[in-house]
Amino acid sequence: MFSLTTFFTQHNLFETLSPLLASADGADSTFRFWAAAVIFVGTFVIIATEKIHKTAAVLVGSALMLLFVLPVGHHEESAPQTPDPLKGAPAAVTMKVEKTADSSGKAVKLSETPQQISSAVRAAELETVEKYEKLDSYSKYVNFDVIFTLAGMMVMVNILSKTGLFQYIAIKSVKFAKGQPARTMILLVLATAFLSAFLDNVTTVLLVVPVTFVVSTQMKVSPVPFILAETMASNIGGTATLIGDPPNLLIGSMVGLNFMAFLINLAPFIVVLLLGYCAFLYFHYSKHMVVTVEQRAKIMEMDERTSITDAVTLKKAGTIMLLTILGFLVHGVFGIQPSVVAMTGAALCLAICKVNVDQMLEKIEWGTLFFFMGLFVIVQGADYAGVMEKLGSYLHFTASWHPLLIILTMMWICGLAVAIINNVSFTAVAVTIIMAFMKTVPVFQGDIPLQHLMWWGVALALCLGGNFTLFGAAANLVVVGLAAQQAGEQINFKRFAMYGVPVTIYALVLSSLYITVRYFAL
């Protein structure tokens, strides 16, 4: 078949045109870099200013990335021709090859030259890239493990919420505290934190906060301290597990950390942090909130059993939810992805429970799912064009530091950054930048435990940093909206920060001590 390549070769024109071709490639690379940088920064500026809904902003940004930066479509006839088949592939593909190249299951650091790597590994790399090249655009750039994990959990939570289970837990907590405001606050905080470890934070506060309004009305006390304490608790409790907070799910999926790893490395600290937080709340509010005997009597008259509207569905869906959580605990042992566990649970709930399937699917937070899909494309586009590598190079001044100091620095950078950028939006960016940074720092290269330690520190900072300001986490904005709509309480940026800043500083300081003591001192 005639081609320009054949023509140029036969007429010895390659030597003449090679400088021009190199120049064209360089110009194209420069265009991609600046286009990606403008789209990337512009999207996050729009999200931060809230001029356009965040989901609409990332979908526009992702469309622009696909049009002007990322290679789209699939090329079945093409095969990698460069010595390094991973050159130019997004980080997700590189990580996949690193995880699968070694038959023992351990991550393999790819050598710089073909001679330093076995032919079997090289063949595996080529096969992976060929499969990647055949994928459609969104399949290449969207992490559907995260998408389907969230979707599956949303379906199960929607089914459980219609049974009245969460309202039952809230009322039971209030009665167990015998109507004492400070004790009631502590139990609601603990209930919120526990639920947030296994449910989406936004879903948890949507279920608990309305009940809190009823309780505070009966007690004739302000609901603001209650709901803000619960908001902080939702972000703290969600930090304990892979599925508790979206930043953890993003980190786990992008890096390859399972549910049990999060539970072992983060949950013990979160329990200690939460107990300290509850102790502060109790001693502070026990002096500031007092109710009469009559008001306490009204609280004790509330019947939590009336909250249960569908006991049969509760038993079925509750059992499936418990089995799903068990699946999350062991999914790493069997090599099953979290999305498979979540979607299996959702499918069983829809099949076994007598619910309106269309209605349950309509209640899925589609805006959140599309936000994640657009976010993945934007981050992959920035990574493909070299923007993330460039940002990672700005952190290279820490390369000669002690690993602990590097990790603590990254933690505080991430924790402070989410004060102005939503932690979910920032996480995908931070993970990609830190991955690029660690590839250039000798102390992290090939040291998987040290790399994992970086991710534990970053996960703590991103999740706990969500309490910093009103914009730090999605749950914060939801609670503020509920307070205005249902209780007429206006919580502005300054009022939220008065609660959030001390809690976050306390959490980040203790997180730094935890990383230092557990992983370096002991």
N, C-alpha and C positions, 0 to 999 in steps of 0.2 A: 504494500500500500504506500502510495506516494505521501511524503510528509515534508514539512519545511526543514525538519532536522536532516533528512536524507539529502535534500537539495543543498542545504548549507554545507554539509559534510563533503559532498561531491565537488563543490565549487570552492572549497577551502576558505569559506567566508566566516567560520567560527572565530578565527583569530582576530579578524577585523571587527566583528560585532560583539565579541565577549565583553569589552569594557562598557559598551552601551547597555548590554543586557544586565551586567552587574549594577550599573547605575540605575536602571529601571527597577531592579529588585530592591535596591536600597531605598529608592523613592517610595516604592510601594510599602516597604516595611516601616518607613518613617510615617507615611500617611496612616497606616493601621495603628501605630502607636498613639499618635495624637488624636485620631478619631476615637479610639478606645478611651483615652484619658478624658477627653471632653464629655463623652457619653457617660462614663463612669462617675466622674465628679459631678456633672450636671444632674444626674439622676438622684444622687444622694443629697445634693443641695435642695432639690425640689421636695424630697421626702422630709428633710429637716424643717423646711419652711411651711410644710403642709398646705401649699398653694393648690396642689393636686393630690387626690387620694393616692396613698402610697402604692396600692396595687396597680392603678392606672399608670403611675410614674414608672414602675419597674417593667411593666409590659411594653410601654413605648420604648424605654431604654433597651430592652432585650430585642425588640424588633429592629432597632437601629444597629445593634451589635451584629445581628444576623445579616443585615443588608450591607454593612460597610466594613466589618472586621472579620467575623468568623467565616471559615469555609463552610458552605452549605451544600446539601445534597449528598449523594453517595456515588462513589466511583468504583464500580465492580471490576473494571478491567485494569485499574491502576494498581501498581505494587510499589512498595517503598524502594527507592533506589539509593538512598544515602546510606553511608556506613552505620549511622545511628538511626534506627527506624522510629525512635521516639522523638526525634527532633521536630519541634513545632506542635506536637500533640499536647492537648491540655493536661493539667496536673493530674486529673482523675485517671487518665489512661496510664500515665507513668506510674502512679501508685498501684494500679491494678496489676501491672506487669511485675512490680517489685514484690507484690504479695504472692503471685502465682508462679514466679520463675523458679523458686526453690521447692522441690517436692516435699521437703520436711515441713513446709508451712511457714518458715521463717522469712522475714523480709530480706531481700538480697539487694545490696548496693551495686548498681550497674557500673561496669568498668567503662573507662573512657575509650578504649580501643577494642575492636572485635577480637584481637588475639588474646585478650585477657578474660574472655568469657567463653564458656563451652558452647559447642554447636547446638546442643539440646536447648539451652537457655535462649540462644539467639533465635532458634526456630520458634520457640514459644513466644518470644517478643514479636517476631514477624507475624505470626498467626493472630496475636492479640490486636496488633495495629490493623491488619487486613480486615478483621471482624469489625473493628471500630470504624474504619473508613466506609463500610457498607451500611452503617446505621443512618437513619434519617436524622435531620438536624437536631430536633428536640431530644431524640433518644441519645444523641452524643453528649449534649451539654447539660441536661437536667438530671439531677440525682433523684430518680423515682423511688428509691428506697425510702427516702425521707417523705416524699409526697404520699406514698401508700401507707406508711406507718401512721402519719397524721390522719389520713382519711379513715383508716380502720378504727383508730381510737375514737375519732369523732362519732362514728356510727354507734359504737358501743355506749359511749357517754350519752348520746341522744336517747337511746333506748332506756338506759338506767334513769335518766333524769325525769322521764315521764312516770316513773314508779313512785317518786317522792322520797327516794332513799336519802338524798343529800339534805333535804329539809329535816328529815327524821334525825340525822346525825347532829345537825345544828341545834335543834330543840332539845335533844337528849343531853347535849353538852351543857346547855344553859341550866337545865334542871339539875344536872349533876353538881353544878356549882352553887345550887340552892339560891339562885337569884342574886348572888353577890356580884357587883359589876366587875371588879378586878379579876375574880376567879372565872367569871363568865368569859371575859376577854381572853384569858389564858387558854381556856378549853377551846374556844372558837379558833384561836390562833393555831393551836396544836392540830385541831381537826382540819383546818385549811392547809397547813403544811403537809400533813399526811396525805390528803387527797391530791395535793399538787405534785406529790412524788410520782403519781401514777396517772394523773389526768392533766390535760392542758390547763395552764394557769388561768387563761381567760375563762374557760368553762368553769373552773373551780370558783372563781370570784363571782361569776354570774349566778351560781347556785347558792353560795353562802351569804353574800352581801344582802340580798332582799330579806332573808330571814333575820339578819342582824338589824335591819331597820325596824322590824316588828318588835324584836327584843328591846332595843334601845327606847322605842316609844313606850313600851310597857314600864320600863324603868324610869322614864322621864329624864334620860341623860342624852348628851350629844352623841350621835352615831359616828362622828368623824374619827375620834380616837380608835374606835372599834374597827371601822372599815380600813383605815390606813394601816393599822397593825396587821390586819388580815392580808392586805395587799403585800406588805413586806414579807409576811410569812409564806405567801404563795411563791414568791421569788426565791426565798431561802429553801423551802421544802422541795421545790422543783429541781434544785441543784443536785439533789442526792442521787438521781437516777438518770439513765439514758433518755427516757421518755418524759421526764418531769418538766423539762424546760426546753424550748426549741433550740437554743444554742448548744445544749448537750447533744441533741439529736443530730445537729449539723456536724459537730466535731466528731461524734462517734462514727457517722456514716462516711465522712470525708477522710478520716484518718484510719478507721478500721478498729474501733474500740467497742466491745460488746457491753451488754447490760450489766453483767456480773462485774466487769472491770470498774465501771462507774460506781457500783454499789460498794465494792471493797475499798476503793480509794477515796471516795467523796462522802458517802453516807455517814461513817463514824464521826467525821468532823462536823457535818451538818447537824447531827443530833446534839453535839456539844454546843455548837453555835446557837441553835434554837433554844436550848435550855437556858443559856445565858441571856438571850433576848427576852425570854418569858420572865425570868427573874427580875430583870430591869422593869418590864411592864408592870409586874405585880407590885413591886415596892413603890413605883412612881404613882400608879393610878389608885392604889388602895387608899391613898390619902386624899385624892382629889374627886373621887366619885362615891357618893353615898346615896342609898335608897331607903325608903321607909319600909316598914313591915308590910303595909298594905300593898305596896308595889311589888315586893318580893312574893307575896301571896298570889298575885295575878300571874306572875311568871310560872309559879309552881302548878297553877291550874291548867297550863297549856298541855294538851294531850298529843304527844308525838306520834301516837298510833294513827291519828287521823291524817297524817301526812302521807301514809302509804296508800296510794290509789290503785295499785295493781300488784298484789302480792305474788300472783302466779308468774308474771313477767319478771318480777324482782328476783325470784328464786332461780329462774332459768338464766337470765342475763347476768345475775350476780355470780353464778357458778361458772359461766363462760368467762367472765372477766377475771375471776381468780385463776382459772386455767391459763388464760392469756398471760397474766402476770408471771405464772410459773414458766410459761414458754419463754418469756423474756429472760428469766433467770438462767435458763439452760440453752438458749439458742446458740450461744457461742460454742458450746460443747459439740453440738450436732452440725455446726456449720450452716445454720439456717438464718437468713437475714431477718431483721426485725419486721420488715414490711410483710413478710410471709406470715409471721406470727400474728400481727395485728389484723391483717385481712382475713386470715382464717377465723379468728375470733369474731370479726364483724359478719362474715358470711354465716357462721353458725347462729349468731344472734338473730339475723334477718330471717333465717330458715326456720328456727325453732320457736322464737317468740312470736306471738300473735300481734304483729304491729303492721302499720301501713308502710310498706317498703318505700313507696314513692315519697311519702312525707318524711321518713327518716333520712333519705338521701337528699331531699331538698334542704334539710337542716344542716347539712355539712357546710362548714365555713369555707365556701368556694373561694372567697376573696383571699383568705389566708393561703390556700393551696396555690392559687395563681400567683400570689406575691412571691412565694418560694420559687416557683418555676421561672418567673422572670428574673429573680435575683440570681439564680444559678447561671443563667445565660449571660447576664451582665458580668458576673465575676469571671466566668470562663473566658469571655471575650477580652477582658482586661488582662487576664493571665496569658492568653494566647498572644496578645500583642506586645507583651513584655512590660506592661505597666506594673504588675505585681512584683516582678523581679526588680524593677527600678525602685519601687517603694521599699522592698526588702533590703536593698543596698544602703538605704539611709539608716538602717539599724546596725550596719556593720561596724560602727564605732565600738560596739560592745563585744566584738568577736574575741578579743583577748582577755575578757573578764572571766572571773570564776563562773562556772555554770549556774550556781545558785543565784548569783547577782544578776545574770542574764535573765533567768526565769522570773525573778522578782520584778525586774524592770519591765518585762513584757506584761506581767500581771497588772502592774499599776498603770501602764499605758492603756491597756484594754479597759481596766476598771474606770479610769477617768474619761476615756473616749465615749463610753456608753452613757455618760451624763448628758451628752448632747445628741448622740445618735442612738436610735433604738437598737437594743442589744441583738435582736434577730438580724436586722439589716447589717450590722457591723460584723457579726460573727463570721459569715461566709468570706468577707473581705479579710478579716484578721487571720483566719486559718490559712488562707492561700498565701498571704504575705509571710507569715511565720514559717510555713513550709518552705518557701523559697529562701528565706533567711537561713534556716537550719541546714540547707543543702550546701551553703557556702562557709559554714563554721565548722572547722575540723573537730572540735570537741563533741559535736552532735552527730557527725557523720558515722553511720554504722552502729551507733550506740542507741539501740531501740528503747531500753529502759529510761534513758535520759530524755529521749524524745517524748515518751509517754508522760514523763514527769512534767515536761513543759506543757503538755495538753491538760493535765490535771490543774496546774496553776492557772492557765488561761481560762479553763471552764469555770473555775471558782470566780475569777474576776469578772467574766462576762455575765454570768447569771446573777451574782450578788451585786454587781455594779448596776443592774437594772433598777435597784431601789434608789439610786442617786437622785434622780429628778423625775418630773412628770413624764418625760419623753423616754425614759430608760427602758421601759418594758410595756408591752401592749396591755397587760393587766392593769397598769396604773391608769391609763387613759379610760379604760372601761369603767373602773371604779369611780373615777371623777365624774364621768357622764351619768352613772347611776345615782350618785349623790345629788347631782343637780336636778335630775328628773324626778326621783322618788322621795327625796327628803328636803329638797330646796336648799341644800348646803353647797355653797360655792367654794371649791378648793382650787386655788390658782397655783401658779408655779412656785411662788414664794412660800405659800402655806405648806405645800407638799414637801418642799426642800427642807423646811424646818424639822420634819420628821425623818425624811429620807437620808439627808447628808450624814447626820450622826450615826444612823444605823449602818450605812454603807462603809463609812470610815472604820467603824468598829469591826465590821465583817472582813474588810480587806486587810486590816492589821492582823486579826486572828488568822486569816488565811495564809498570810506571809509567815507567821510563826509556825503554823501547822506544816507547811511545806518544808520549812527549815528544820524543824525538830524531827518530824517523822522520817524524812527522806535523806537528811544530811547529818543530823546530830546523832541519831540513834543507829 
